[in-house]
Amino acid sequence: MLSATARNAVVSSLKLICGVLFRELGFRAYKLELIDDLSNPFVSMYFGAAYVAWLSEYEGRDRTPEFFVQAYFVGPKNVNPQDASTLWLKYEETLSKYEDERKRNGDSCAIM
């Protein structure tokens, strides 16, 4: 469980990232007025996808999935390209589970 300090840091980061995405980068399908707006799954998925889209072309360069997976969690300035991070390894492991599930379901989307 996160400490109160860690939770406040996460909330502050979310406010900042979503604000930049909305005001400066043109992601305006949803307006984030309160941090509680992120409890709406449509809003949170929209801003999460917007952040990944922005990271995938960070600094005007096409980025690898490994870059934006790491950057999503640690920030783009903290990514170490030589680091085979545990975040990337967990991502690959999780992705393989979904691909196995997709094959079992005949390429259909199964949410539940």
Order of alpha helices (4+ residues) and beta strands (2+ residues): alpha-alpha-alpha-alpha
